[in-house]
Amino acid sequence: MIRKIVTATALTAGLLGGFAALGSAVAQATPIGTVNCGSAPIGSKLVTTCTNTDLGPGTMNYSLLCTNLVFEWYHTERIGPNSTQTMVRDCGPGAHPILWGSSGITDYQQLQNYLNQQNQQALNH
């Protein structure tokens, strides 16, 4: 009887230890990367820098309004995997940026967003 209890306890401890090790390995897996962007005005220019931490490519973009009413809505450029890229847009002589924004997305995130949208539409019909 005691031998069965000891054997059952050892088996349970071994299984739980194995599950804990497996969970630890999964928790340490590399997360999906992102494209992080930031913009700052420097004189008459808007400087946008994006960093892609994903293993795949992505898209970076910015929007800009200048004091001379130069308006650029959602200018996009591709960014390679695990890279940093800078875009510079000059408003022109005597002008400077007054409104701007920037963002980025990995191709993987974009695909996931599309699939989620398709699933949501299928559920709504």
FITIVEX-36739 format. One record per atom (N, C-alpha, C): residue number from 1; x, y, z. Coordinates in Angstrom, 1 decimal. Atoms other than C-alpha are relative to their C-alpha. Layout:
# FITIVEX-36739
R  markol       u       v       w
R     NUM       X       Y       Z
...
END
This chain:
# FITIVEX-36739
R  markol       u       v       w
R       1     0.8    -1.2     0.0
R       1     0.0     0.0     0.0
R       1     0.9     1.3     0.0
R       2    -0.9    -1.2    -0.1
R       2     2.7     2.5     1.0
R       2     0.8     0.1    -1.3
R       3    -0.8     0.0     1.3
R       3     4.7     1.4    -2.1
R       3    -0.8     0.6    -1.1
R       4     0.9    -0.6     1.0
R       4     1.7     2.3    -4.3
R       4    -0.1     1.5     0.1
R       5     0.1    -1.4    -0.2
R       5     1.4     5.7    -2.7
R       5     1.2     0.7    -0.4
R       6    -1.3    -0.6     0.4
R       6     5.1     6.5    -3.1
R       6     0.1     0.0    -1.5
R       7    -0.1     0.1     1.4
R       7     5.0     5.3    -6.7
R       7    -1.0     1.1    -0.7
R       8     1.0    -0.9     0.6
R       8     1.8     7.4    -7.5
R       8     0.5     1.4     0.3
R       9    -0.5    -1.4    -0.3
R       9     3.4    10.5    -5.8
R       9     1.2     0.3    -0.9
R      10    -1.1    -0.3     0.9
R      10     6.6    10.1    -7.8
R      10    -0.4     0.2    -1.4
R      11     0.5    -0.2     1.3
R      11     4.7     9.7   -11.0
R      11    -0.7     1.4    -0.2
R      12     0.7    -1.3     0.0
R      12     2.5    12.8   -10.2
R      12     1.0     1.1     0.0
R      13    -1.0    -1.0    -0.1
R      13     5.6    14.8    -9.3
R      13     0.7     0.1    -1.3
R      14    -0.7     0.0     1.3
R      14     7.3    13.8   -12.5
R      14    -0.8     0.6    -1.1
R      15     0.9    -0.6     1.0
R      15     4.3    14.7   -14.7
R      15    -0.1     1.5     0.2
R      16     0.1    -1.4    -0.3
R      16     3.9    18.0   -13.0
R      16     1.2     0.8    -0.4
R      17    -1.3    -0.6     0.4
R      17     7.6    18.8   -13.4
R      17     0.1     0.1    -1.5
R      18    -0.1    -0.1     1.5
R      18     7.4    17.9   -17.1
R      18    -0.9     1.0    -0.6
R      19     0.9    -1.0     0.5
R      19     4.4    20.1   -17.6
R      19     0.5     1.4     0.3
R      20    -0.6    -1.3    -0.4
R      20     6.1    23.0   -15.7
R      20     1.2     0.3    -1.0
R      21    -1.1    -0.3     0.9
R      21     9.2    22.6   -17.9
R      21    -0.5     0.3    -1.4
R      22     0.6    -0.4     1.3
R      22     7.1    22.6   -21.1
R      22    -0.6     1.4     0.0
R      23     0.6    -1.3    -0.1
R      23     5.2    25.6   -19.9
R      23     1.1     1.1     0.0
R      24    -1.1    -1.0     0.0
R      24     8.5    27.4   -19.2
R      24     0.6     0.2    -1.3
R      25    -0.6    -0.1     1.3
R      25     9.8    26.6   -22.6
R      25    -0.9     0.8    -0.9
R      26     1.0    -0.8     0.8
R      26     6.6    28.0   -24.2
R      26     0.0     1.5     0.4
R      27     0.0    -1.4    -0.4
R      27     6.7    31.1   -22.1
R      27     1.3     0.8    -0.4
R      28    -1.2    -0.7     0.4
R      28    10.3    31.8   -23.2
R      28     0.1     0.1    -1.5
R      29    -0.1    -0.1     1.4
R      29     9.5    31.6   -26.9
R      29    -0.1     1.5    -0.4
R      30     0.0    -1.4     0.4
R      30    10.1    34.8   -28.8
R      30    -1.4     0.5    -0.5
R      31     1.3    -0.5     0.4
R      31     7.0    36.9   -29.1
R      31     0.0     0.6    -1.4
R      32     0.1    -0.6     1.3
R      32     5.8    38.2   -32.4
R      32     0.4     1.5     0.1
R      33    -0.6    -1.3    -0.1
R      33     7.6    41.4   -33.2
R      33    -1.1     1.1    -0.4
R      34     0.9    -1.2     0.3
R      34     6.1    44.9   -33.9
R      34     0.8     1.0    -0.8
R      35    -0.6    -1.2     0.6
R      35     6.8    48.0   -36.0
R      35    -0.4     1.2     0.9
R      36     0.2    -1.2    -0.9
R      36     7.2    50.9   -33.6
R      36     0.5     1.2    -0.7
R      37    -0.4    -1.2     0.7
R      37     7.3    54.4   -35.1
R      37    -0.1     1.2     0.9
R      38     0.1    -1.3    -0.7
R      38     7.9    57.9   -33.8
R      38     0.4     1.1    -1.0
R      39    -0.3    -1.2     0.8
R      39     7.9    61.3   -35.5
R      39     0.4     1.2     0.8
R      40    -0.3    -1.3    -0.6
R      40     9.5    64.6   -34.6
R      40     0.3     1.0    -1.0
R      41    -0.4    -1.0     0.9
R      41     9.7    67.9   -36.3
R      41     1.4     0.6     0.3
R      42    -1.3    -0.6    -0.1
R      42    13.2    69.3   -36.9
R      42     0.0     1.1    -1.1
R      43     0.0    -1.2     1.0
R      43    13.0    72.8   -38.5
R      43    -1.2    -0.2    -0.9
R      44     1.1     0.1     1.0
R      44    11.0    72.5   -41.7
R      44    -0.3    -1.4    -0.3
R      45     0.2     1.4     0.3
R      45    11.2    68.7   -41.7
R      45    -0.7    -0.8     1.1
R      46     0.5     1.0    -0.9
R      46     9.3    65.9   -40.2
R      46     0.8    -1.3    -0.1
R      47    -0.9     1.1     0.0
R      47    11.6    63.0   -39.3
R      47    -0.8    -1.2     0.7
R      48     0.7     1.2    -0.5
R      48     9.9    59.6   -38.8
R      48     0.9    -1.2     0.0
R      49    -0.9     1.2    -0.2
R      49    11.9    56.6   -37.5
R      49    -0.9    -1.1     0.5
R      50     0.7     1.2    -0.4
R      50    10.5    53.1   -37.3
R      50     0.9    -1.1     0.2
R      51    -0.8     1.2    -0.3
R      51    11.9    49.9   -35.9
R      51    -0.9    -1.2    -0.1
R      52     0.7     1.3     0.2
R      52    10.7    46.5   -37.0
R      52     0.8    -1.1     0.8
R      53    -0.6     1.1    -0.8
R      53    11.4    43.8   -34.3
R      53    -0.4    -1.3    -0.4
R      54     0.5     1.3     0.5
R      54     9.7    41.1   -36.3
R      54     1.0    -0.7    -0.9
R      55    -0.8     0.8     0.9
R      55    11.3    38.3   -38.3
R      55    -0.4     0.2    -1.5
R      56     0.4    -0.3     1.3
R      56     9.3    39.4   -41.3
R      56    -0.1     1.5    -0.3
R      57     0.1    -1.4     0.4
R      57     8.8    42.7   -43.2
R      57    -1.3     0.6     0.6
R      58     1.2    -0.7    -0.4
R      58     6.2    45.3   -42.4
R      58    -0.1     1.3    -0.8
R      59     0.3    -1.3     0.7
R      59     4.8    48.7   -43.4
R      59     0.1     1.1     1.1
R      60    -0.1    -1.2    -0.9
R      60     5.6    52.1   -41.8
R      60    -0.7     1.1    -0.8
R      61     0.7    -1.1     0.7
R      61     3.6    55.3   -42.5
R      61     0.0     1.2     0.9
R      62     0.2    -1.3    -0.7
R      62     3.1    58.9   -41.5
R      62    -1.0     0.8    -0.7
R      63     0.9    -1.0     0.5
R      63     0.6    61.7   -42.0
R      63     0.6     1.3     0.4
R      64    -0.7    -1.3    -0.3
R      64     1.7    65.4   -42.1
R      64    -0.8     1.1    -0.6
R      65     0.6    -1.3     0.4
R      65     0.2    68.9   -42.3
R      65     1.0     1.0     0.3
R      66    -1.0    -1.1    -0.1
R      66     2.5    71.8   -42.8
R      66    -0.7     1.4     0.1
R      67     0.5    -1.3    -0.1
R      67     2.0    75.5   -42.1
R      67    -0.4     0.6    -1.4
R      68     0.3    -0.5     1.4
R      68     2.0    76.2   -45.9
R      68    -1.1    -0.9    -0.7
R      69     1.1     0.8     0.5
R      69    -0.9    73.7   -46.2
R      69     0.4    -1.2    -0.8
R      70    -0.4     1.3     0.6
R      70     1.2    70.9   -47.7
R      70    -0.6    -1.1     0.9
R      71     0.7     1.0    -0.7
R      71    -0.8    67.9   -46.7
R      71     0.4    -1.4    -0.6
R      72    -0.3     1.3     0.5
R      72     0.4    64.3   -47.0
R      72    -0.7    -1.0     1.0
R      73     0.8     0.9    -0.8
R      73    -2.1    61.7   -45.8
R      73     0.5    -1.4    -0.2
R      74    -0.3     1.4    -0.1
R      74    -0.9    58.3   -44.9
R      74     1.1    -0.5    -1.1
R      75    -1.2     0.4     0.9
R      75     2.5    58.1   -46.8
R      75     0.5    -1.4     0.6
R      76    -0.4     1.3    -0.5
R      76     3.6    54.4   -46.6
R      76     1.3    -0.4    -0.7
R      77    -1.2     0.7     0.6
R      77     6.9    52.6   -47.1
R      77     0.2    -1.3     0.7
R      78    -0.3     1.3    -0.5
R      78     8.0    49.1   -46.6
R      78     1.2     0.0     1.0
R      79    -1.1     0.1    -0.9
R      79    10.4    48.1   -43.8
R      79     0.4    -1.4     0.1
R      80    -0.5     1.4     0.0
R      80    12.6    45.0   -43.7
R      80    -0.1    -0.6     1.4
R      81     0.0     0.6    -1.3
R      81    12.7    42.5   -40.9
R      81     1.2     0.4     0.9
R      82    -1.0    -0.4    -0.9
R      82    14.7    43.4   -37.8
R      82     0.9     1.1    -0.4
R      83    -0.7    -1.2     0.6
R      83    15.6    46.8   -39.1
R      83    -0.6     1.3     0.6
R      84     0.4    -1.3    -0.3
R      84    15.3    50.5   -38.4
R      84     0.1     0.9    -1.3
R      85     0.0    -0.8     1.2
R      85    14.4    53.0   -41.1
R      85    -0.6     1.4     0.3
R      86     0.5    -1.4    -0.2
R      86    13.9    56.8   -41.3
R      86    -0.5     0.6    -1.3
R      87     0.6    -0.7     1.2
R      87    11.7    58.8   -43.6
R      87     0.1     1.5     0.4
R      88     0.0    -1.4    -0.2
R      88    12.2    62.6   -43.9
R      88    -0.8     0.7    -1.0
R      89     0.9    -0.8     0.9
R      89     9.6    65.0   -45.4
R      89     0.2     1.4     0.4
R      90    -0.2    -1.5    -0.2
R      90    10.4    68.7   -45.8
R      90    -1.2     0.7    -0.5
R      91     1.2    -0.8     0.3
R      91     7.5    71.1   -45.7
R      91     0.4     1.1    -1.0
R      92    -0.4    -1.0     1.0
R      92     9.5    73.6   -47.8
R      92     0.5     1.3     0.8
R      93    -0.6    -1.2    -0.6
R      93    11.1    77.0   -47.2
R      93    -1.0     0.8     0.8
R      94     0.8    -0.8    -0.9
R      94     9.6    79.0   -44.3
R      94    -1.2    -0.7     0.6
R      95     1.2     0.7    -0.6
R      95     7.1    76.3   -43.4
R      95     0.6    -1.0     1.0
R      96    -0.3     1.1    -1.0
R      96     7.1    73.7   -40.6
R      96    -1.2    -0.9     0.3
R      97     1.1     0.9    -0.3
R      97     5.1    70.7   -39.5
R      97    -0.9     0.6     1.1
R      98     0.9    -0.4    -1.1
R      98     2.0    71.5   -37.4
R      98    -0.8    -1.1     0.5
R      99     0.7     1.2    -0.4
R      99     0.2    68.2   -37.3
R      99     0.6    -1.2    -0.7
R     100    -0.6     1.2     0.6
R     100     1.6    64.7   -37.8
R     100    -0.3    -1.2     0.9
R     101     0.2     1.3    -0.7
R     101     1.3    61.1   -36.8
R     101     0.7    -1.1    -0.8
R     102    -0.7     1.1     0.6
R     102     3.0    57.8   -37.5
R     102    -0.3    -1.3     0.6
R     103     0.3     1.4    -0.5
R     103     2.5    54.1   -37.1
R     103     0.6    -1.0    -0.9
R     104    -0.5     1.0     0.8
R     104     3.6    50.8   -38.4
R     104    -0.7    -1.3     0.4
R     105     0.6     1.3    -0.2
R     105     2.5    47.2   -38.7
R     105     0.8    -1.1    -0.7
R     106    -0.7     1.1     0.7
R     106     4.1    43.9   -39.5
R     106    -0.9    -0.7    -0.9
R     107     0.8     0.7     1.0
R     107     2.9    41.8   -42.4
R     107    -0.8    -1.1     0.8
R     108     0.7     1.0    -0.8
R     108     2.0    39.1   -39.8
R     108    -1.2     0.6     0.7
R     109     1.1    -0.7    -0.7
R     109    -0.1    41.5   -37.8
R     109    -1.1     0.4    -0.9
R     110     1.0    -0.3     1.0
R     110    -1.8    42.7   -40.9
R     110    -0.8    -1.2    -0.5
R     111     0.7     1.2     0.3
R     111    -2.7    39.2   -41.9
R     111    -0.9    -0.5     1.1
R     112     0.8     0.4    -1.1
R     112    -4.0    38.4   -38.5
R     112    -1.3     0.9     0.1
R     113     1.1    -1.0     0.0
R     113    -6.2    41.6   -38.6
R     113    -1.0    -0.4    -1.1
R     114     0.8     0.4     1.1
R     114    -7.5    40.5   -42.0
R     114    -0.8    -1.2     0.3
R     115     0.6     1.3    -0.3
R     115    -8.3    37.0   -40.8
R     115    -1.1     0.2     1.1
R     116     0.9    -0.3    -1.0
R     116   -10.0    38.3   -37.7
R     116    -1.3     0.7    -0.5
R     117     1.1    -0.7     0.6
R     117   -12.1    40.7   -39.8
R     117    -0.9    -1.0    -0.8
R     118     0.7     1.0     0.7
R     118   -13.1    37.8   -42.1
R     118    -0.8    -0.9     0.9
R     119     0.7     0.9    -0.9
R     119   -14.1    35.6   -39.2
R     119    -1.2     0.8     0.6
R     120     1.0    -0.8    -0.5
R     120   -16.1    38.5   -37.7
R     120    -1.2     0.1    -1.0
R     121     1.1    -0.1     1.1
R     121   -18.0    39.0   -41.0
R     121    -0.7    -1.3    -0.2
R     122     0.7     1.3     0.1
R     122   -18.7    35.3   -41.2
R     122    -1.0    -0.3     1.1
R     123     0.9     0.2    -1.2
R     123   -20.2    35.3   -37.7
R     123    -1.2     0.9    -0.1
R     124     1.1    -1.0     0.1
R     124   -22.4    38.3   -38.5
R     124    -1.0    -0.4    -1.1
R     125     0.9     0.4     1.1
R     125   -23.9    36.6   -41.6
R     125    -0.8    -1.2     0.3
END
